[in-house]
Amino acid sequence: MKIRRVVTGHDDEGKAVFVDDQEVEPITVSLTPEAEYHRLWGANELPTFPDDGVRPADEPFFPPVGGHRFLVFAVPPGHRQEVGSPEPTPEELAFGMEELERKLPGLRDHMEPDAPGMHTTASIDFELVLEGEVWLELDDGAEVHLKPGDTVVQNGTRHAWRNKGTETARLVAVLIGAHHGRVTTPPADVPPPWRSANAEPARGGHSRPV
């Protein structure tokens, strides 16, 4: 599925102009082949206007403090994030993790290897369900069933998206980088927190990034 993105900006005289109008292709990875990520926009610092509307740097996947991300993501039925889904082979896992880091840099650093799909980010996330049905899971198995038109304000909480339905769920999300006492985004050459032997176990027996 392609998503049309229209971008505005300013010309040399400060007039409002259309800068870009194109269809954005989804990003997919082999570990979750039916999941889609449309990275529509983002920046790693607060913008200053007027500007030319050129897309700023927006890596890693999650924003730093003062940064933001605008994306649409899809959670298909039977998503591999769901507990109990078939495990990939060692070869598939090695290739998939490298591919994930290449296409969606920084995403895997926030995922919990012993609790598929669970992750915590230093951001406040605003989400709207566009189509399908999805279940949002928090600590201790607490969950809520979401349908089209439902919204979520996620305040840096540990969570996972589950699709127990029969159709792909699609959500739009705006992520704003925030201070978080338990989560940081490590540089590329630093192992993510969950790889540390000192990572604190989360409620329910899972480990979480600290």
N, C-alpha and C positions, 0 to 999 in steps of 0.2 A: 504494500500500500504506500502510495506517495502522498505527501502532505504539502499543500501549497503554502509558501511563506512569502509575505509581502513586507518589505523593509523600507522605512522612511529615513530621511536625513535632511541635510541642509546643503545648498550649493554655496559657491564662493561669496554670494551676496546675502547669505543668511536666509534665503527663501526655502520653505518646506518643499521637498521633492521626493519622488519615489526613487529609491536607490536600487532595489532588487525585487524581482518577482519570479520565483522559480519553484519547482516541485522538489521537495527534499526526499531522497531515498532513505529507507530504513537501514539501520545497522543491525546485523544478525550475527550470532556466534554459534558454533557447532554444538556446544554443550546444551544450549537451549534453542534449537533451530527454529522453532515457531514463535519465539519471543522477538519483538521488534522494539528498537529504540530510535526515535526520531529526535536527534539533538538539534533543536531549532535555533537556539541562541544562547549566549552566555557571556560573562565577563568575570575577570578576577578582581575587579575593583569598581568603585562607584563611577558611573559615567559622568562626563561633563558636557553640557550642551551650550550652544549648538555644536554638533559634530557632523561628520560626513556620512555617517551611517554604515561605515565599513565594519565588518564583523571583527570584534576583538578576540584576543586569545581566550579560550575557554576550556583549557585542560588544567588539572585532571577532571574526571567525571563529576565529582562533587565540588562545590564552590568553597573557596577560602572565606574567611571573615570579610564581609563587605562585597563579596562576589555574588553572582546569581547564575542560575541555569533555568532554561525554558525548554521543556521536552514533552513528548508524547511517548508512552510506552505501552506495550501490549503483553498481557499475561494469558497464554492459551490454556485450554483445559488440559489437565494432566501435566502441567508444567513440572519440569524436573526439580524445581524448588520445593515441590510438595514432598513431605516426609514419606518415605516408603517407595519413592520412585526408583527405577532401576539405576544401579551405579554404573558409571562409565568404566571402561577398561583403563589400566594404567597409561597405555599409549594415548587413548582418547583424552584422558584427563590432562596429560602433559601438553598435548597439542592444544586442547581447549583452553587451558589456563594461559598459555602464551598468546593465543589468539585473542582472548578476552582482554588481556593487558594491552595488546596492540591496538585493538579497536575501541575499547572503552577504558582508557588508562585510569588506574586508581580505584576502579569499581571492586575488583577482587580483594583489595586490601581491607575492605569493610565487611566482607562476607565471612560468616562463621562456618568453618569446615565441618564441625560436628552438629550443626543445626541448620540444615539446608534452607537457604532463603533468608535467614535471620541476619539483620544488619542494623547498625547504629551509625548515624551521621551527625556531624557538627553543623546542622542546618535546621531551619524551620521550613517545612514543606507544605505547600498548598496544592491539594489534588482534587480533581473533578473527574468522576466516572463518566465517560462519553458513551460507551456501549458495553454490553455484556454485564456479567455479575462477577464480583470479586470479594474475597474474604480477607480482611486485614487482621493479622494476628499480632498480639503483643506478648508480654511476659506471662508465664504460667498458663499458656494456652488460651488466654482471653482473646476473643475475636468478635468482629462485627461484620455483618453481611451488607455489602454495598451494591446499589443498583444505579442505573443511569440517572444523572442529576444529583446524586449524593456527593458530598464534599467531605474532605478531611483536612484538618489542621494538625500537622505532625510536629510536635515540639521536641525534636531531637531524641525521640523514643526508639527503643529497640523494637523491630517489627519485621514482618514478612508478608508478602502478598501471595494468597492461595486462590486458585481457581477450581472450585468444585463443581462448576456448571458444565454446560455442553458447548458454549460458544466462547470465542476469544473475548476477553475483557480489555478495553482500551481506556487509558487514563491520560489526562493532561496534568502536568505538574510544573510548578514554579518553586525552585529551591533557592533559599537565601542563606548564605554562609553566616554562621553564628559562633559565638564562644560556647564551648561545651566542656564541662569539668571532667568528662570521662573519655572524650574522643578527640583524637588529632589525626590529621592526614599526613602520614610520613612521607619524606622524600623518596624518590624512586629507588635509591640505594640503601634504604633502611627497611628491614623486615617489618611488616604490619604487626600491630600489637597482639593479635591472636596467635602469632607464632611463638610468642614468649612463654616460657614455662611459668612465669609469674602472673600471667593473665588471670584476672579474678573470675571465678565461676559465677555465672548469672543465675538468677532464680530459675528453678526448674531444671538445673543440672547442665545448662549450656554455658559455653564460654562467650564472653562479649569483648569487643574492643574496649580498651581503657585509655 
